[in-house]
């Protein structure tokens, strides 16, 4: 394998090595691999990744223990400007730390030293993640708040308690107007938890920050909402400029912004993509028949089920506005832009303990159904029927799409169990930054979910 010089190697390269190490540890922990790889050091030759401790020692390298991994990761990430490197390093340390934590507890008691090192790895992972959150908040307080302050108008549906508004910034030169999304929310934790989860699982999500309604920035946003919306409510003679713009003719009563903001404002960056539901039919077909996009949609469907988010594709319900298709600058033979990725917006983490036992039992049943070939076709039928109907001559295309969705689900299972090797690692990640505490998440349901996934993982 390639040799990496430790003093000269960058943070991104180090994060990649630690991620490879964490992935193989997770597979070994699940029983899929007999041995996991190791990161090893030889002073005169640098650092490299080996497939086993025996291979490293045979080459004269000394495998790094978890304490050394923490030390080197701390050093490498100290001045790291690469957000993705911090995310990957933190994600890897979560995995490694939680496996080590579980191993520290034996039948004869807990190895206190090993437990302490494992907890140190988890602590560092949290610090790396909080650095990312601080960067997000700084971005909100500068660029995004500038958009609010200089907005020319606000578009969105008729005002309501859970309304979503688009602040449209000024157009400069040939650049399009900058847009910023603001959602009124009584509680922010469900959305923030889902954002964090999907980002870790490899999806593009908006930059989201929750602002308490009493904060200075929330006051600025509320004031701007009132300033830009109220004249259009007071004067119903104004013309509606687009189907998505607030229509004063249907909302003639005075709308008090301050009274509608019950708890928080969720301030989100605008995702530059096209909602799947807004694509013309031929473009929807082209999107679904792009194998990598169909796989990504399969991953989305399955991960939505794991956190019990129901506002995209859920049994007989379809909301194609909450997943966006991102396009490359290439075009296919028919002149359609080539779809490149899937971005997710407006979702919620719904594994709170106040839900009923029947509620969780049903969710487990749905997870199992998505792993079954026959049930998967039934689950996605409502989604596919409007695009590739069964009796329309598109049977072969439809079968290919379902096959790729299934492949995406299998990828999601693999990726999830690599990222979260234990129920504790999943719950611990969601505790951070004001997200649901362990006591508020239905731990028994999460444990049952892991049993189902690990059983399925052995068959994939």
URVENGI-V301121 format. One record per residue. N is the residue number from 0. RES is the residue in three letters. NEAR is the number of other C-alpha atoms within 10 Angstrom. Layout:
n=N res=RES near=NEAR
n=N res=RES near=NEAR
This chain:
n=0 res=UNK near=7
n=1 res=UNK near=8
n=2 res=UNK near=12
n=3 res=UNK near=18
n=4 res=UNK near=16
n=5 res=UNK near=18
n=6 res=UNK near=10
n=7 res=UNK near=8
n=8 res=UNK near=13
n=9 res=UNK near=15
n=10 res=UNK near=22
n=11 res=UNK near=19
n=12 res=UNK near=14
n=13 res=UNK near=21
n=14 res=UNK near=24
n=15 res=UNK near=15
n=16 res=UNK near=21
n=17 res=UNK near=22
n=18 res=UNK near=22
n=19 res=UNK near=17
n=20 res=UNK near=22
n=21 res=UNK near=27
n=22 res=UNK near=22
n=23 res=UNK near=21
n=24 res=UNK near=26
n=25 res=UNK near=24
n=26 res=UNK near=18
n=27 res=UNK near=16
n=28 res=UNK near=18
n=29 res=UNK near=17
n=30 res=UNK near=12
n=31 res=UNK near=14
n=32 res=UNK near=13
n=33 res=UNK near=12
n=34 res=UNK near=16
n=35 res=UNK near=20
n=36 res=UNK near=22
n=37 res=UNK near=26
n=38 res=UNK near=22
n=39 res=UNK near=22
n=40 res=UNK near=22
n=41 res=UNK near=17
n=42 res=UNK near=11
n=43 res=UNK near=7
n=44 res=UNK near=13
n=45 res=UNK near=16
n=46 res=UNK near=24
n=47 res=UNK near=20
n=48 res=UNK near=22
n=49 res=UNK near=22
n=50 res=UNK near=15
n=51 res=UNK near=16
n=52 res=UNK near=19
n=53 res=UNK near=15
n=54 res=UNK near=15
n=55 res=UNK near=21
n=56 res=UNK near=15
n=57 res=UNK near=9
n=58 res=UNK near=11
n=59 res=UNK near=13
n=60 res=UNK near=21
n=61 res=UNK near=17
n=62 res=UNK near=23
n=63 res=UNK near=16
n=64 res=UNK near=12
n=65 res=UNK near=18
n=66 res=UNK near=15
n=67 res=UNK near=11
n=68 res=UNK near=16
n=69 res=UNK near=21
n=70 res=UNK near=12
n=71 res=UNK near=17
n=72 res=UNK near=23
n=73 res=UNK near=16
n=74 res=UNK near=12
n=75 res=UNK near=22
n=76 res=UNK near=20
n=77 res=UNK near=12
n=78 res=UNK near=9
n=79 res=UNK near=14
n=80 res=UNK near=11
n=81 res=UNK near=12
n=82 res=UNK near=15
n=83 res=UNK near=13
n=84 res=UNK near=22
n=85 res=UNK near=25
n=86 res=UNK near=19
n=87 res=UNK near=22
n=88 res=UNK near=28
n=89 res=UNK near=27
n=90 res=UNK near=25
n=91 res=UNK near=28
n=92 res=UNK near=31
n=93 res=UNK near=28
n=94 res=UNK near=28
n=95 res=UNK near=28
n=96 res=UNK near=28
n=97 res=UNK near=25
n=98 res=UNK near=21
n=99 res=UNK near=20
n=100 res=UNK near=23
n=101 res=UNK near=15
n=102 res=UNK near=15
n=103 res=UNK near=19
n=104 res=UNK near=14
n=105 res=UNK near=9
n=106 res=UNK near=6
n=107 res=UNK near=6
n=108 res=UNK near=8
n=109 res=UNK near=14
n=110 res=UNK near=13
n=111 res=UNK near=12
n=112 res=UNK near=9
n=113 res=UNK near=19
n=114 res=UNK near=19
n=115 res=UNK near=15
n=116 res=UNK near=19
n=117 res=UNK near=25
n=118 res=UNK near=16
n=119 res=UNK near=17
n=120 res=UNK near=28
n=121 res=UNK near=25
n=122 res=UNK near=16
n=123 res=UNK near=20
n=124 res=UNK near=26
n=125 res=UNK near=20
n=126 res=UNK near=16
n=127 res=UNK near=24
n=128 res=UNK near=21
n=129 res=UNK near=15
n=130 res=UNK near=13
n=131 res=UNK near=16
n=132 res=UNK near=16
n=133 res=UNK near=11
n=134 res=UNK near=12
n=135 res=UNK near=14
n=136 res=UNK near=16
n=137 res=UNK near=11
n=138 res=UNK near=15
n=139 res=UNK near=20
n=140 res=UNK near=13
n=141 res=UNK near=10
n=142 res=UNK near=10
n=143 res=UNK near=21
n=144 res=UNK near=18
n=145 res=UNK near=12
n=146 res=UNK near=19
n=147 res=UNK near=27
n=148 res=UNK near=14
n=149 res=UNK near=13
n=150 res=UNK near=22
n=151 res=UNK near=15
n=152 res=UNK near=17
n=153 res=UNK near=21
n=154 res=UNK near=20
n=155 res=UNK near=18
n=156 res=UNK near=14
n=157 res=UNK near=16
n=158 res=UNK near=18
n=159 res=UNK near=12
n=160 res=UNK near=14
n=161 res=UNK near=14
n=162 res=UNK near=14
n=163 res=UNK near=20
n=164 res=UNK near=23
n=165 res=UNK near=24
n=166 res=UNK near=27
n=167 res=UNK near=20
n=168 res=UNK near=21
n=169 res=UNK near=16
n=170 res=UNK near=12
n=171 res=UNK near=9
n=172 res=UNK near=7
n=173 res=UNK near=6
n=174 res=UNK near=8
n=175 res=UNK near=11
n=176 res=UNK near=16
n=177 res=UNK near=18
n=178 res=UNK near=22
n=179 res=UNK near=21
n=180 res=UNK near=22
n=181 res=UNK near=25
n=182 res=UNK near=20
n=183 res=UNK near=23
n=184 res=UNK near=23
n=185 res=UNK near=17
n=186 res=UNK near=15
n=187 res=UNK near=22
n=188 res=UNK near=20
n=189 res=UNK near=18
n=190 res=UNK near=22
n=191 res=UNK near=24
n=192 res=UNK near=23
n=193 res=UNK near=26
n=194 res=UNK near=24
n=195 res=UNK near=19
n=196 res=UNK near=19
n=197 res=UNK near=20
n=198 res=UNK near=15
n=199 res=UNK near=15
n=200 res=UNK near=16
n=201 res=UNK near=14
n=202 res=UNK near=18
n=203 res=UNK near=18
n=204 res=UNK near=24
n=205 res=UNK near=19
n=206 res=UNK near=19
n=207 res=UNK near=23
n=208 res=UNK near=22
n=209 res=UNK near=22
n=210 res=UNK near=20
n=211 res=UNK near=20
n=212 res=UNK near=22
n=213 res=UNK near=11
n=214 res=UNK near=11
n=215 res=UNK near=11
n=216 res=UNK near=18
n=217 res=UNK near=20
n=218 res=UNK near=16
n=219 res=UNK near=14
n=220 res=UNK near=20
n=221 res=UNK near=19
n=222 res=UNK near=15
n=223 res=UNK near=21
n=224 res=UNK near=22
n=225 res=UNK near=14
n=226 res=UNK near=14
n=227 res=UNK near=16
n=228 res=UNK near=18
n=229 res=UNK near=18
n=230 res=UNK near=13
n=231 res=UNK near=19
n=232 res=UNK near=20
n=233 res=UNK near=16
n=234 res=UNK near=12
n=235 res=UNK near=15
n=236 res=UNK near=10
n=237 res=UNK near=13
n=238 res=UNK near=12
n=239 res=UNK near=14
n=240 res=UNK near=10
n=241 res=UNK near=10
n=242 res=UNK near=10
n=243 res=UNK near=13
n=244 res=UNK near=17
n=245 res=UNK near=21
n=246 res=UNK near=22
n=247 res=UNK near=21
n=248 res=UNK near=16
n=249 res=UNK near=10
n=250 res=UNK near=15
n=251 res=UNK near=14
n=252 res=UNK near=11
n=253 res=UNK near=10
n=254 res=UNK near=17
n=255 res=UNK near=12
n=256 res=UNK near=19
n=257 res=UNK near=13
n=258 res=UNK near=8
n=259 res=UNK near=17
n=260 res=UNK near=21
n=261 res=UNK near=16
n=262 res=UNK near=16
n=263 res=UNK near=20
n=264 res=UNK near=28
n=265 res=UNK near=24
n=266 res=UNK near=25
n=267 res=UNK near=22
n=268 res=UNK near=19
n=269 res=UNK near=18
n=270 res=UNK near=20
n=271 res=UNK near=13
n=272 res=UNK near=15
n=273 res=UNK near=16
n=274 res=UNK near=20
n=275 res=UNK near=21
n=276 res=UNK near=16
n=277 res=UNK near=13
n=278 res=UNK near=15
n=279 res=UNK near=9
n=280 res=UNK near=14
n=281 res=UNK near=10
n=282 res=UNK near=17
n=283 res=UNK near=17
n=284 res=UNK near=17
n=285 res=UNK near=17
n=286 res=UNK near=23
n=287 res=UNK near=26
n=288 res=UNK near=17
n=289 res=UNK near=16
n=290 res=UNK near=18
n=291 res=UNK near=19
n=292 res=UNK near=23
n=293 res=UNK near=24
n=294 res=UNK near=24
n=295 res=UNK near=24
n=296 res=UNK near=24
n=297 res=UNK near=26
n=298 res=UNK near=25
n=299 res=UNK near=25
n=300 res=UNK near=24
n=301 res=UNK near=27
n=302 res=UNK near=21
n=303 res=UNK near=23
n=304 res=UNK near=20
n=305 res=UNK near=21
n=306 res=UNK near=21
n=307 res=UNK near=23
n=308 res=UNK near=21
n=309 res=UNK near=18
n=310 res=UNK near=17
n=311 res=UNK near=21
n=312 res=UNK near=23
n=313 res=UNK near=20
n=314 res=UNK near=15
n=315 res=UNK near=11
n=316 res=UNK near=14
n=317 res=UNK near=17
n=318 res=UNK near=15
n=319 res=UNK near=16
n=320 res=UNK near=16
n=321 res=UNK near=17
n=322 res=UNK near=24
n=323 res=UNK near=23
n=324 res=UNK near=23
n=325 res=UNK near=20
n=326 res=UNK near=18
n=327 res=UNK near=10
n=328 res=UNK near=8
n=329 res=UNK near=11
n=330 res=UNK near=12
n=331 res=UNK near=10
n=332 res=UNK near=7
n=333 res=UNK near=7
n=334 res=UNK near=8
n=335 res=UNK near=14
n=336 res=UNK near=17
n=337 res=UNK near=19
n=338 res=UNK near=23
n=339 res=UNK near=15
n=340 res=UNK near=19
n=341 res=UNK near=24
n=342 res=UNK near=24
n=343 res=UNK near=22
n=344 res=UNK near=21
n=345 res=UNK near=19
n=346 res=UNK near=23
n=347 res=UNK near=20
n=348 res=UNK near=25
n=349 res=UNK near=21
n=350 res=UNK near=22
n=351 res=UNK near=20
n=352 res=UNK near=16
n=353 res=UNK near=9
n=354 res=UNK near=12
n=355 res=UNK near=10
n=356 res=UNK near=12
n=357 res=UNK near=9
n=358 res=UNK near=11
n=359 res=UNK near=21
n=360 res=UNK near=13
n=361 res=UNK near=11
n=362 res=UNK near=19
n=363 res=UNK near=19
n=364 res=UNK near=12
n=365 res=UNK near=21
n=366 res=UNK near=21
n=367 res=UNK near=16
n=368 res=UNK near=16
n=369 res=UNK near=22
n=370 res=UNK near=20
n=371 res=UNK near=13
n=372 res=UNK near=12
n=373 res=UNK near=10
n=374 res=UNK near=14
n=375 res=UNK near=21
n=376 res=UNK near=19
n=377 res=UNK near=15
n=378 res=UNK near=19
n=379 res=UNK near=21
n=380 res=UNK near=17
n=381 res=UNK near=17
n=382 res=UNK near=20
n=383 res=UNK near=19
n=384 res=UNK near=13
n=385 res=UNK near=10
n=386 res=UNK near=17
n=387 res=UNK near=22
n=388 res=UNK near=15
n=389 res=UNK near=15
n=390 res=UNK near=8
n=391 res=UNK near=9
n=392 res=UNK near=10
n=393 res=UNK near=13
n=394 res=UNK near=13
n=395 res=UNK near=11
n=396 res=UNK near=14
n=397 res=UNK near=21
n=398 res=UNK near=14
n=399 res=UNK near=17
n=400 res=UNK near=24
n=401 res=UNK near=23
n=402 res=UNK near=19
n=403 res=UNK near=23
n=404 res=UNK near=28
n=405 res=UNK near=24
n=406 res=UNK near=19
n=407 res=UNK near=24
n=408 res=UNK near=24
n=409 res=UNK near=21
n=410 res=UNK near=18
n=411 res=UNK near=22
n=412 res=UNK near=20
n=413 res=UNK near=18
n=414 res=UNK near=16
n=415 res=UNK near=18
n=416 res=UNK near=21
n=417 res=UNK near=21
n=418 res=UNK near=23
n=419 res=UNK near=23
n=420 res=UNK near=25
n=421 res=UNK near=20
n=422 res=UNK near=19
n=423 res=UNK near=18
n=424 res=UNK near=19
n=425 res=UNK near=21
n=426 res=UNK near=19
n=427 res=UNK near=18
n=428 res=UNK near=23
n=429 res=UNK near=22
n=430 res=UNK near=17
n=431 res=UNK near=16
n=432 res=UNK near=15
n=433 res=UNK near=11
n=434 res=UNK near=20
n=435 res=UNK near=22
n=436 res=UNK near=16
n=437 res=UNK near=17
n=438 res=UNK near=11
n=439 res=UNK near=13
n=440 res=UNK near=20
n=441 res=UNK near=19
n=442 res=UNK near=17
n=443 res=UNK near=12
n=444 res=UNK near=19
n=445 res=UNK near=21
n=446 res=UNK near=14
n=447 res=UNK near=14
n=448 res=UNK near=20
n=449 res=UNK near=20
n=450 res=UNK near=13
n=451 res=UNK near=16
n=452 res=UNK near=19
n=453 res=UNK near=16
n=454 res=UNK near=10
n=455 res=UNK near=16
n=456 res=UNK near=17
n=457 res=UNK near=11
n=458 res=UNK near=6
n=459 res=UNK near=11
